[in-house]
Amino acid sequence: MSFDFDLFVIGAGSGGVRAARFAAGFGAKVGIAESRYLGGTCVNVGCVPKKLLVYGAHFHEDFEQSAGFGWTYEDVKFDWPTLISNKNREIHRLNGIYRNLLVNSGVTLLEGHAQLRGAHAVEVDGQRFTAKHILIATGGWPQLPDIPGKEHAITSNEAFFLDQLPRRVLVVGGGYISVEFASIFHGLGAETTLLYRRELFLRGFDRSVREHLRGELSRKGVNLQFNADIARIDKQADGTLSATLRDGRALEADCVFYATGRRPMLDNLGLESVSVELDERGFIKVDETYRTSEQSIHAIGDVIGRVQLTPVALAEGMALARHLFRPDEYRPVDYRLIPTAVFSLPNIGTVGLSEDEARSAGHRVKIFESRFRPMKLTLTESQERTLMKLVVDADSDKVLGCHMVGPDAGEILQGIAVALKAGATKQVFDETIGIHPTAAEEFVTLRTPVGA
């Protein structure tokens, strides 16, 4: 049977674009459809604009700390519309780069909404195309709890486009998005409260990391309220929002921001026309080669609900393209030892097992940990402290996990991730000469275990 395309990709986010470009580079005829924005969540309403806002929020501390180094400043002001306007200009530039990447790779770009019309058929705004293989890479979408007044709340989708910085913000959630935005709003000058329904945020991260960040955010003035949740939101006549908590308390704010989870974006996709199965959470079920229960249809990225990180979607897209069109070069994605950064203020960087995970897996562990005030802050009034932690297998000496809370944690942990991927032992760390004076050298000078 003759097809219009060898591969048709639905969704031009990180994973979809990577799969399309690599497949085209392998000689396949590729089409891709995107109805919203090129680059997907990460470029438009995710990691890229968020990191820009984090940079903006950090300047507040930089100005204060500069006094200890002899700088004086007067009348320092922050203008939210300027930050958002500049952010929009940068995102627009990146959209253009993604468009050029696709077009220059020989991919046919269709900027419209795609729907499945069978195992080998896709319809885009009334045009029908056939494809030997179809890839669903439509990503995720933030979801709000079904409570009265939820229409008054916003998510990360809307936060990047607010006209003004709210004076008082309630951030609801316990994942990395919630702590990042709490840091952003607080750093830019908003009175910020973080609500989480459990006893401590960042479930799944190392306990030391979670507790250390709790202390630092509290020290900075973020109002942390755990074991707390919103029952309803009411809008007052003056526009103020009143959030009634489940314990009966009422908190007033100008903005209620929710980061309580994301769902797969499968809206109006036409799944009813194919036999693609979903798992119990509503994500698309795939096998080890990202094939769905419909043999000609594949899925990658956030829509399959494995590890919802941009670099993982990129790796999955590349692996799928190789599997389909260059099988002799195929290598499965290794989901172990995936490094992660959380751009809270201070930052978190982590790779490998947490202490609890290592113990649960049966390892006899040694724990090396250091908490210190960074050199940059020694001439300032800031009391912020950095945490560095290694989880080591006591029998093999292999480093199982590495965790950090502090400035540039993500930058530092990227290099550490390479070492762990290579199987580095604690002896290798010990024998590595540090770069002095840096915070990063602490990882190769940890000598005395603090727990086992």
VOBA-335498 format. One line per 5 residues: their letters; for each residue x, y, z of C-alpha. Coordinates in steps of 0.02 Angstrom, whole numbers, plus 50000, padded with zeros to 5 digits. Last residue first. Layout:
<recs>
a = X Y Z | ...
</recs>
This chain:
<recs>
agvpt = 51240 50211 52880 | 51245 50393 52930 | 51358 50544 52935 | 51501 50464 52837 | 51666 50558 52846
rltvf = 51764 50607 52691 | 51665 50725 52581 | 51802 50812 52481 | 51750 50764 52305 | 51571 50829 52318
eeaat = 51630 50984 52411 | 51726 51034 52254 | 51561 51092 52179 | 51549 51241 52297 | 51702 51315 52217
phigi = 51871 51379 52277 | 51956 51275 52216 | 51918 51146 52082 | 51929 50976 52165 | 52049 50836 52129
tedfv = 51963 50670 52099 | 52031 50532 52210 | 51888 50546 52335 | 51756 50541 52197 | 51837 50387 52122
qktag = 51845 50308 52295 | 51659 50342 52315 | 51632 50234 52163 | 51589 50293 51988 | 51477 50183 51881
aklav = 51492 50277 51716 | 51314 50340 51734 | 51362 50401 51908 | 51506 50502 51835 | 51400 50573 51695
aigql = 51268 50624 51822 | 51400 50717 51923 | 51430 50828 51772 | 51245 50872 51759 | 51237 50892 51948
iegad = 51340 51052 51949 | 51233 51147 51823 | 51073 51090 51907 | 51134 51143 52079 | 51178 51317 52015
pgvmh = 51154 51394 52188 | 51101 51271 52324 | 51012 51109 52362 | 51110 50955 52308 | 51084 50768 52291
cglvk = 51191 50624 52230 | 51135 50444 52224 | 51200 50267 52211 | 51388 50300 52225 | 51469 50129 52214
dsdad = 51576 50078 52365 | 51526 49897 52328 | 51477 49846 52506 | 51432 50012 52585 | 51329 50069 52435
vvlkm = 51345 50259 52438 | 51215 50397 52451 | 51301 50566 52429 | 51232 50730 52495 | 51263 50915 52469
ltreq = 51160 51049 52555 | 51192 51236 52535 | 51150 51365 52667 | 51063 51533 52655 | 51109 51650 52798
setlt = 51115 51807 52692 | 51191 51959 52776 | 51330 51969 52649 | 51519 51949 52642 | 51510 51761 52672
lkmpr = 51372 51742 52542 | 51480 51706 52390 | 51578 51577 52491 | 51423 51469 52509 | 51361 51437 52687
frsef = 51379 51253 52725 | 51286 51089 52742 | 51379 50929 52704 | 51321 50749 52690 | 51397 50579 52663
ikvrh = 51280 50432 52691 | 51340 50252 52692 | 51218 50121 52633 | 51176 49938 52648 | 51071 49918 52493
gasra = 50909 49820 52497 | 50808 49919 52369 | 50711 49999 52512 | 50876 50064 52584 | 50924 50143 52418
edesl = 50752 50217 52393 | 50754 50293 52568 | 50925 50373 52539 | 50871 50441 52371 | 50930 50348 52218
gvtgi = 51011 50424 52065 | 51028 50604 52013 | 50978 50765 52099 | 50993 50953 52079 | 50889 51076 52179
nplsf = 50897 51265 52160 | 50881 51392 52301 | 50766 51471 52247 | 50667 51338 52156 | 50730 51284 51987
vatpi = 50710 51097 52015 | 50842 50997 51924 | 50836 50814 51876 | 50966 50687 51823 | 50902 50523 51749
lrydv = 51000 50382 51831 | 50894 50241 51761 | 50771 50269 51620 | 50889 50198 51488 | 50811 50233 51319
pryed = 50828 50086 51200 | 50967 50092 51069 | 50928 50076 50885 | 51071 50098 50762 | 51036 49939 50661
prflh = 50852 49987 50666 | 50877 50146 50562 | 50700 50191 50505 | 50575 50132 50636 | 50687 50095 50785
ralam = 50800 50243 50746 | 50654 50364 50741 | 50586 50287 50901 | 50751 50307 50994 | 50767 50489 50941
geala = 50591 50530 50999 | 50617 50438 51163 | 50779 50532 51197 | 50695 50699 51162 | 50548 50652 51273
vptlq = 50672 50609 51411 | 50761 50776 51389 | 50593 50866 51409 | 50542 50780 51571 | 50384 50682 51609
vrgiv = 50460 50513 51652 | 50330 50380 51609 | 50161 50461 51578 | 50132 50405 51398 | 50067 50577 51345
dgiah = 50217 50660 51428 | 50334 50598 51294 | 50308 50460 51166 | 50169 50373 51070 | 50163 50249 50926
isqes = 50027 50200 50803 | 50045 50067 50667 | 50018 49920 50785 | 49864 49988 50873 | 49898 49925 51050
tryte = 50027 50063 51059 | 50208 50050 51001 | 50332 50148 51106 | 50474 50022 51074 | 50465 49950 51251
dvkif = 50276 49936 51239 | 50151 50078 51247 | 49995 50121 51348 | 49929 50297 51321 | 49897 50390 51484
gredl = 49727 50389 51571 | 49788 50341 51744 | 49726 50160 51729 | 49817 50140 51564 | 49749 50189 51394
evsvs = 49726 50076 51244 | 49736 50131 51062 | 49607 50035 50961 | 49571 50170 50832 | 49426 50282 50781
elgln = 49380 50326 50961 | 49553 50400 50982 | 49501 50545 50872 | 49616 50674 50951 | 49477 50788 51013
dlmpr = 49564 50804 51182 | 49707 50681 51212 | 49822 50796 51310 | 49882 50680 51448 | 49844 50750 51622
rgtay = 49949 50861 51732 | 49958 50879 51920 | 49921 50992 52066 | 50006 51153 52012 | 49868 51278 52049
fvcda = 49891 51467 52063 | 49765 51569 52162 | 49788 51755 52127 | 49739 51915 52217 | 49733 51827 52384
elarg = 49630 51807 52541 | 49640 51654 52652 | 49490 51578 52742 | 49502 51446 52878 | 49371 51309 52888
drlta = 49487 51158 52899 | 49451 51118 52717 | 49516 51289 52668 | 49409 51432 52604 | 49499 51534 52473
sltgd = 49439 51713 52458 | 49489 51799 52296 | 49493 51988 52285 | 49406 52063 52134 | 49327 52207 52229
aqkdi = 49157 52121 52232 | 49234 51962 52304 | 49277 51806 52207 | 49250 51643 52299 | 49363 51490 52298
raida = 49314 51324 52376 | 49384 51178 52477 | 49568 51229 52471 | 49696 51113 52551 | 49810 51112 52702
nfqln = 49917 50975 52777 | 50064 51092 52746 | 50061 51282 52749 | 50223 51366 52697 | 50223 51557 52701
vgkrs = 50375 51605 52594 | 50483 51723 52697 | 50661 51683 52643 | 50690 51580 52800 | 50534 51479 52763
legrl = 50597 51442 52588 | 50766 51390 52659 | 50695 51276 52793 | 50575 51187 52676 | 50717 51169 52550
hervs = 50822 51078 52681 | 50678 50964 52729 | 50643 50911 52552 | 50827 50886 52508 | 50860 50785 52666
rdfgr = 50709 50676 52627 | 50774 50633 52454 | 50646 50670 52320 | 50495 50558 52291 | 50370 50678 52371
lfler = 50423 50856 52336 | 50318 50940 52473 | 50297 50893 52656 | 50150 50843 52768 | 50020 50822 52633
ryllt = 49884 50938 52566 | 50005 51072 52508 | 49981 51259 52518 | 50118 51384 52472 | 50087 51564 52524
teagl = 50169 51710 52434 | 50166 51897 52463 | 50226 51952 52292 | 50395 52036 52269 | 50479 51958 52119
ghfis = 50567 51831 52228 | 50403 51778 52309 | 50315 51749 52143 | 50464 51655 52069 | 50501 51551 52224
afevs = 50318 51499 52240 | 50324 51463 52054 | 50469 51343 52075 | 50397 51262 52230 | 50231 51229 52140
iyggg = 50309 51165 51979 | 50420 51043 52075 | 50275 50956 52158 | 50178 50995 52316 | 50028 51094 52256
vvlvr = 49933 51256 52281 | 50017 51426 52263 | 49918 51566 52346 | 49975 51736 52283 | 49961 51911 52355
rplqd = 50014 52068 52261 | 49985 51991 52090 | 50118 52034 51959 | 50028 52121 51817 | 49957 52077 51647
lffae = 49973 51890 51680 | 50040 51796 51528 | 50161 51671 51601 | 50040 51627 51740 | 49905 51573 51617
nstia = 49977 51406 51562 | 50058 51379 51732 | 49885 51364 51807 | 49753 51491 51857 | 49611 51495 51983
hekgp = 49445 51591 51971 | 49364 51453 51867 | 49396 51334 52012 | 49258 51423 52107 | 49176 51268 52178
idplq = 49300 51124 52174 | 49341 51000 52036 | 49530 51001 52052 | 49622 51093 51913 | 49723 51008 51777
pwggt = 49880 51058 51685 | 49900 50985 51510 | 50015 50851 51444 | 50106 50807 51284 | 50034 50784 51110
ailih = 50167 50665 51045 | 50061 50536 50954 | 50162 50455 50815 | 50084 50380 50660 | 50170 50252 50550
katfr = 50131 50200 50371 | 50044 50366 50346 | 49888 50427 50257 | 49830 50607 50246 | 49658 50689 50249
qgdve = 49634 50878 50242 | 49484 50948 50337 | 49583 51043 50468 | 49711 50904 50482 | 49644 50728 50460
vahag = 49753 50577 50496 | 49747 50401 50425 | 49846 50240 50450 | 49760 50158 50598 | 49603 50259 50572
rlqah = 49543 50438 50563 | 49657 50510 50696 | 49637 50696 50719 | 49760 50837 50686 | 49731 51019 50729
gellt = 49823 51143 50618 | 49996 51208 50576 | 50051 51077 50450 | 50239 51058 50435 | 50309 50942 50301
vgsnv = 50480 50887 50363 | 50629 50914 50248 | 50752 50947 50387 | 50757 51132 50341 | 50569 51141 50369
llnry = 50578 51061 50540 | 50727 51158 50607 | 50660 51318 50530 | 50494 51302 50622 | 50584 51261 50785
ignlr = 50694 51415 50764 | 50542 51523 50731 | 50459 51465 50890 | 50622 51504 50981 | 50615 51685 50923
hiern = 50433 51699 50979 | 50487 51630 51148 | 50620 51765 51162 | 50498 51903 51119 | 50372 51837 51244
knsil = 50504 51836 51382 | 50548 52017 51342 | 50365 52066 51355 | 50342 51965 51515 | 50492 52045 51599
tpwdf = 50441 52220 51545 | 50261 52192 51601 | 50325 52137 51774 | 50422 52295 51812 | 50541 52284 51961
kvdey = 50613 52437 52044 | 50781 52484 52120 | 50772 52661 52186 | 50949 52667 52250 | 51101 52557 52233
twgfg = 51264 52536 52325 | 51397 52407 52285 | 51539 52370 52403 | 51542 52181 52400 | 51424 52163 52548
asqef = 51302 52278 52460 | 51294 52157 52313 | 51196 52035 52419 | 51038 52140 52416 | 51044 52167 52227
dehfh = 51080 51982 52196 | 50935 51931 52308 | 50809 52028 52205 | 50899 51974 52047 | 50846 51795 52083
agyvl = 50666 51828 52030 | 50718 51876 51854 | 50824 51720 51834 | 50677 51618 51895 | 50566 51705 51768
lkkpv = 50685 51657 51627 | 50690 51478 51694 | 50499 51472 51689 | 50497 51539 51511 | 50609 51395 51455
cgvnv = 50545 51253 51566 | 50360 51268 51533 | 50233 51378 51445 | 50307 51404 51273 | 50471 51311 51252
ctggl = 50436 51167 51371 | 50251 51151 51333 | 50269 51122 51147 | 50407 51186 51035 | 50292 51253 50902
yrsea = 50130 51320 50972 | 49947 51269 50968 | 49882 51166 50822 | 50037 51066 50778 | 50047 50939 50637
igvka = 50199 50845 50575 | 50234 50757 50410 | 50382 50645 50371 | 50449 50558 50216 | 50587 50448 50285
gfgaa = 50769 50465 50231 | 50857 50442 50398 | 50867 50630 50417 | 50679 50637 50398 | 50662 50513 50541
fraar = 50784 50616 50646 | 50688 50777 50616 | 50517 50701 50649 | 50569 50609 50807 | 50653 50765 50879
vggsg = 50504 50874 50834 | 50383 50754 50916 | 50485 50737 51075 | 50513 50923 51103 | 50339 50980 51054
agivf = 50271 50978 50878 | 50118 50867 50909 | 50042 50735 50797 | 50184 50655 50698 | 50155 50571 50530
ldfdf = 50285 50445 50477 | 50313 50359 50309 | 50199 50489 50231 | 50071 50497 50091 | 50056 50308 50093
sm = 50061 50175 49958 | 50000 50000 50000
</recs>
